């Protein structure tokens, strides 16, 4: 009887699309992210899945925390990873450090400032946006004028704006923000490890990154760190954070950040992603941050030189505001960016990204992140670009 019932219940046949084994091409991922993972990182993903409170996972969490403190150059005890993309870090920082009715100054240098304003609005905050030219950074004098005028509780900045390729200098901003009794949140998703960054020395209160960028791990986890000053704001909130999932009080207990003896279950973190991040951080520790910073700077200089020889113009004109992790070039007049991107992928399996947000249809974006910050990758990208541009120019005729 049950067998006859099952036959009647299953009216849709198994999909033919799943009758074959998964097969994927090998691509060189030189967009603003994700980047390629090393063989060591990829091999780690084959390990057995374990539970979120197994002793082996707890040990990995401790090791990852130590690795992130090195990467962020911080002693912050409230340092951990969220089970989310970089957007989760943005929401967690804003959602934990902003309360309804409080004021936030957002430095808008591209699409991520727009997203921060959208999220802050949903939280019921009062928003003041400082919108600079998308290819020039804000100055300390401009920030102080805004701080004196608006007296915010929180300031948000992006270190590496991936939609424009702008690098925002950060030295001095933390101390200036503290002078006005506010907290400084910085997005380091596209910069950390590829650009010099010193969370404690620069007096930054909250940062978040993404594992699929320079860290060279699979996407799906977001490193995040709160200073003691940020902790104090978190603990004296009048209302609970808007989200249980992003509540840094509870997550901090799960990650044993507050001196608690036992971890308390919060959610089932992906063991597989922890393996990959742990190995990526181990590789970073072995190479050392100064060597990694130099490698990214050298690769970016070679890429920029290659584009200069081809007569290309950079979207960010001032060298001190140009990123090592991301190079953004202006499209030649009348050239279809879609043709360049498509041809580079078809012929060389190389990923070049189109513009995003304010740069859509205006630029091409090339990321040299983590394992791909090498001269070999730069030369491959330039060959793929040449092929794509030739194809695009022929299409104009």
N, C-alpha and C positions, 0 to 999 in steps of 0.2 A: 504494500500500500504506500509506504513512504517513498519507495523507488518510483512509483508511478506519479506521486505528487511532485517529486523533484523534476521529472521530465516535463511536467506541465508548467512548472514555475520558471524553468530556464527557457525563455523564448528567444533570447538573443544569443547568437553563436559567438564563440571566442573570436576576437578580432584577428584577421589575417596579418595585420601589421606587426603583431607580436610573435609571429612564427619564426622570425629570424633572430640571429644573435646581434647584439648591439655592436655597431662598427662606426667609428668616428675618424675623420681625417686628422692629421697632425698640422696644426696651424701655429704661426708665430703671432702671439697676441701683443701687438704694440699699439693698442688703444689706451685711453686713460685707465683701463682696468676692465676685467681681470687680466692678470699677467700669467705667463706660463709658470708651472710649478717644477721644482727640481725633481730628479728621479728619487731622491731620498724622501721627499715629501709625498710623492705619489705612492711610493712603496708602503709608506706607513698607513695609508688608507685601507690596505688589505687586512689589517689586523682585526681580530674578533671584536664585535660590539660588546661593550660592558655597561653595567648599570650606572646611574648618576651618582651613587654613593658607594660604589665598590672602592676598596682601598687603593687600587691601582689608578682609578680615575681621580681620587682625592689627591694622590701624589702628583699626578699630571697637572692638576689645577694649581698646586703650589709652585711647580716648576714654571708653568706658564705665567703665573703672577710675577715671579722673579724676572722672567724674560721681558715682560712688558714694562716693569719698572726700569730695566736697563734701556729699553727702546725709547721710553718717554723721558728718560733721565730724571727720575723722580724717586722719592722715598715714600710716596703716598701709600698708606695702608689700604685705602679704598680703591684698589686697582684690580680689575677683573675683565671678563669678556661677557658680552650679551649674546644670546642666541638670536642673532638678527643680522641684517645688512647694516651698512653705515647709517641709513635712515633711522634705525633703532637707536643708535648712539645720539643722534640729533634730538630725537624725541625724549630720550632718557635725561639728557642734560637739561633741556628746557623744562621738561615736566617735573623734574625734581627740584630745580633751583628757582623756578618762577611760580608765583601764586597769582590767582585772579586779581586784577587791578594793579599789579605791580608794573613798573616801566622797564622796558628793555630797549637798548640801542642796538640796532643791527647794521653792521657795515655790509652793504650790498655791493659785491664785486662780481656778481654773476648769478647763476641759477640757485646756488645753495643759500645765498642770502634771501632769495625769494621764498625758498622752502622754509627757512627759519621763521620768516615773517608769517607765513601761512600757519605753521604750527603754533606760534606764539599767539596768534589771533584766536585759534581754537581753544587755547588755554585761558582766554579772557584777559590777556595782558594788554597793557597800553604800549603801543609800538612806535618807536621813532627810527626811521630808516635814514642812514647816511649813504647816499648813492653817489659814488665817485665815478669817474671815467672807468670803464671796465678794463682798461689796460694800464691804469695807474693806481698805486696804493695810497691809502689814507695816511696822513702825517700825525705826529703826536700833537701838534698845535691844533689841528682840526678836531682831533678826538677830545682834547681838553675843552675846547669851546662847546662841544656838544654835551660833555659831562656837566659842565657848569650850568648849562641851560636846562637840561632835562632831568638831572639828578636821578639816574636809573638805579635799579637794584641789580641789573645784569647787563653785560655787554657781550655781543656775539660777533666773532670774526672768523674768517676762513684763511688759513695759512696758505693753502694751495688751491686756488679756484680752478677746478678741472674743466669748466666750460669756457674759460678764457685764457688759461695758462698764466695767470697772474700770481706772483709770490708776494704776499703781504709781510713785510718786516714786522717782527713782534717785540724786539728789544725795547724795553721802556714802557710798553703798554700796560703790562700787569701792574707795575708800581703806580702808574698814573690812574688806572681804574680803582685801585685800592685807596688812593688818596681821596676819592669821592665815595668811599664806602660801598663800592659795587663789586660784583664778581665777574671774572672774565672767562668766557667759554670760547674755546678755539677748536675748529674743525681741522684735523690734521690727516684726513683720510688719504689725500693724494701726496702727502709730503713726508710723513714720518718714516725715518730710515733713509730716505733719499735726499733729504735736506737737513741741515743742522737744526736741532730742536732740543731745547733745555727747559722742561716744564717747571722745575723748581727754581732755577736761576732766573727765569723770566717771569716768575710770580704768576703763573697761570693757574686758574682754579679748577677748570674742568676741560678735559680733552676726550675726543673719541676718534677712532681710526676705522679701518676695514681690512680684514685679513687678506683680501684678494689683490691688494695693491703692492707696494714695495715689500711688504712682509713675505710675499711669495707663497701664500697658503691658499687653499680653496675658499671661495666666498661662503658666507653664512654665519660668521662670528664677528663681533664688533668689540675690539679692545676699548676700554674706557677707564678714566682715572679721575678721582675727585681729591682736591687738596683738603687740608684740615679746615680751612676757612669755608670751603664748600660744604664739608660735613656739618659744620656748626649751623649753617643756613638750613641744611636738610633736617637737622634734629629739632630746630625751633620753629618749623612750619606750623601755621595755624590750622592748615587743612592737610589731609593726606595727599600724596602725589596722585594725579588723575588716573594712573594705571598701576594695577597690582603687578603686572608683568615687568614694568620698568622701574619698580620701586627699589631704589638703591639701598634703603634700609634692609629690606628682606634679602636682596641679592648679596649684600655685604655679609650677612650671616651665613648664607649658603657657601660663600667663598672664604669664610673664616677671616674676614677683614677687621673685625672689631675685638679681637682677643678672645672670642668665644671658643670654648673647648670643643664643642660639637657643631657639625654642619647641620642645618635644617633644610630638608628638601624644599626646593622652590619649583623646579621644572626638570624635565628630562633633557639635559644638554646632549648634543650629538657627540658621542664618544669618537666617532670617526674624524670629525672636524677638529676635535682636540688633539688627536694624534698628529694630524697634518700641521696644525699651528705649533705644536711643541717642537716638531722637527725643523720647521721653518725658523723658529726662534733660536734653536740650537745652531743652525747654520749661520745666523746673524751674529751670535755670540762668538763663534769660531773665527769669522772674518773680522769682526770688530767694527763698530760704528764709524770711526775715522776712515777706515779703508773703504767702507761702503759709500760714505759721502763722496769720497774722492772718485770712486768708480763711476758714480752717477754723474758727477760734474764733468768728468773727462768724456763720457759717452755723449752727454748733451752738447758739449763744445764741438765734438766731431760732427754731430748731426746738424747743428746750426751752421757750421762752416760749409758742410755739403749743400745746404739750402742757399746760403749766400752765394756760392759759386754758380748756382743755377738761377740766380737773379730773383729769388723769392723774398718776400717781405714778411716780417714777423708781426703778429698782432700786438704783442707787448714790445714796445720799442726800447724802453729803458732797461739796460742789462741787469741792473740790480733787482728788477722786478720779474726777471725771467726765471722760470723753474728749471731745475735739472731733471725733474721727473716727467715733465710734459712740455713739448714744444708745439706751438700753435702758429701756423703760417696762413697768410691771407691767400684766398683763391685769386688766380689771375682773372682779369675781366672776361666775362662770357664763358668761363669754363664750368662744366657741369661736375660738381664734386661727386655725384653718385657714380659717374663713369670711372673716375680715378679709383674710388674705393672698391668698386666691383672688379675692375681689371687687376688691381693689386692682389685681391684675394684669389681670383681665378688663375692667374699666372704663377704667383709666388706663394700663395696661401699666407699672405701677410695682411694683418688687420690695420687699416688706417681709418680713423674715425672722422665723421663729419662734425660740423659745429653743433652746439647744444645751447638751448635757451637763447641768450642775446647774440650768440655767434652763429646760429643756424643759417646755413646757406652762404656764409661769409668766409669760413676758414676750414682748414683740416687740422686735426689734432693727432699727434704722435706721442705715445707714452713709452718711456724707457724705465720700466719698473722692475726692481728686484733682479731676478736671474737674466732679464733681457737688457740690462744696462751694460752692454758690451759693444766693442767696436764691430764685432762680427754681425751683431743684430743691426747696428746702425747702417752698415754697408748694404745689408739685405733690404732694409727699409728704403734706402735711396734708390736702389735698383727697381724695387717695386713701384716707387713713386714715379720714376722716369717712365716706366712702361705705362702706368695709368695715365700720366699726363699726355704722352704721345697719342694714346688711344682717344683721350678726350679732345685733343686738338684736331685730330683727324675727323672726329664726329662733327666738329663745327663747320667743316668745309662743305 
